[in-house]
């Protein structure tokens, strides 16, 4: 699960995702966690905080 979490955050960073809608479009083509799973793992309700986590990924 952690592997998919990191992969999802990297996708947000690399593709410069800014909204849930943009991210949800990726779910159809890539094996990524859905928004609710990201929120649960990140322990936040705010997608903008997840974007900040993604920007901190090396």
Long-range contacts (C-beta under 8 A, 24 or more apart in sequence): 1-41, 4-31, 4-32, 4-33, 5-33, 5-37, 5-38, 5-41, 6-57, 7-31, 7-32, 8-32, 8-33, 8-38, 9-38, 9-50, 9-53, 9-54, 9-57, 10-54, 10-57, 12-50, 12-51, 12-54, 13-54, 13-55, 13-57, 17-51, 17-54, 18-51, 19-47, 20-47, 23-47
